[in-house]
Amino acid sequence: MNKVLFFAHLRDAIGEEYLKVDASGKTVAELKADLALQYDLPKMDTVMTAINEEFASNDEVIHDGDEIAFIPPVSGG
C-alpha cells in the first residue's frame, strides 16, 4: 500500500489530506491518470510529484510502501 498526500486545490477536490492506495508497479503518470479519472482532479499535468520526500518524474515507478505527494504550482504576491 501507498500513502498519497494532496496539497492545495487537490486536497480540496479529494476532501482528504491523503489516501491509501495500491500504486505499486505503476508509474507516477499512471497514478496521476487513475486519480484524475476517479476523483475528477484538475490540472494533474502541472502537478509536481515527490516520492519519499524527493521530487520524482512522471516515468518513475512506485514501489510498495512509497509515500507519494502531489504538489500543485504555487503562486503568490
Backbone torsions as a table, in degrees:
resi	resn	phi	psi	omega
1	MET	NA	156.4	-179.5
2	ASN	-131.3	143.9	173.3
3	LYS	-95.8	125.7	-179.7
4	VAL	-114.8	116.3	-178.8
5	LEU	-94.9	144.9	179.5
6	PHE	-126.0	143.6	179.9
7	PHE	-127.5	157.6	175.4
8	ALA	54.6	-130.8	-174.4
9	HIS	-64.2	-23.8	177.9
10	LEU	-68.3	-40.0	177.2
11	ARG	-62.2	-41.5	177.7
12	ASP	-63.0	-42.3	-178.2
13	ALA	-67.2	-38.5	-179.4
14	ILE	-77.3	-36.1	-176.4
15	GLY	84.4	8.2	180.0
16	GLU	-141.5	156.1	176.2
17	GLU	-74.8	-32.5	179.8
18	TYR	-154.6	163.3	174.4
19	LEU	-127.0	153.9	170.4
20	LYS	-104.2	119.2	-179.6
21	VAL	-136.0	161.5	174.0
22	ASP	-99.4	97.8	-177.8
23	ALA	-111.0	6.3	-178.0
24	SER	-57.6	128.9	179.5
25	GLY	91.5	-12.6	177.9
26	LYS	-87.7	156.4	170.8
27	THR	-84.6	165.1	175.3
28	VAL	-57.3	-43.5	-179.7
29	ALA	-60.6	-41.2	179.0
30	GLU	-65.3	-41.7	178.3
31	LEU	-64.7	-43.4	177.3
32	LYS	-57.6	-45.5	-179.1
33	ALA	-63.8	-44.2	179.2
34	ASP	-60.1	-48.3	-177.9
35	LEU	-68.9	-36.4	178.2
36	ALA	-60.7	-41.6	178.4
37	LEU	-70.3	-46.9	-174.6
38	GLN	-67.1	-37.1	-174.6
39	TYR	-115.1	8.4	-179.9
40	ASP	52.7	49.3	-177.5
41	LEU	-80.8	134.6	-179.9
42	PRO	-84.6	148.1	167.7
43	LYS	52.9	43.2	179.1
44	MET	-68.5	-20.0	179.9
45	ASP	-69.4	-20.8	-179.7
46	THR	-99.2	-0.6	-175.7
47	VAL	-81.9	133.6	174.0
48	MET	-83.3	151.1	-177.8
49	THR	-125.3	140.1	172.3
50	ALA	-124.4	138.2	172.7
51	ILE	-116.4	121.7	-178.1
52	ASN	52.5	44.1	175.2
53	GLU	67.7	20.8	173.6
54	GLU	-127.6	133.8	-178.2
55	PHE	-57.8	141.5	-175.8
56	ALA	-132.4	149.5	177.8
57	SER	-86.1	168.4	-178.3
58	ASN	-65.6	-21.0	-179.0
59	ASP	-95.5	3.3	177.4
60	GLU	-67.9	136.1	179.8
61	VAL	-90.0	135.4	-179.0
62	ILE	-89.1	137.9	179.5
63	HIS	-111.8	158.1	178.7
64	ASP	-56.5	132.3	179.2
65	GLY	90.4	-10.9	177.6
66	ASP	-65.1	145.7	173.4
67	GLU	-104.6	124.1	-176.6
68	ILE	-110.6	135.0	177.2
69	ALA	-123.8	133.2	175.9
70	PHE	-107.7	121.8	-172.3
71	ILE	-123.6	107.5	179.2
72	PRO	-69.0	159.2	175.3
73	PRO	-60.3	146.9	-177.9
74	VAL	-111.4	137.3	173.5
75	SER	-124.2	156.3	-179.2
76	GLY	-160.0	179.0	-178.1
77	GLY	-139.7	NA	NA
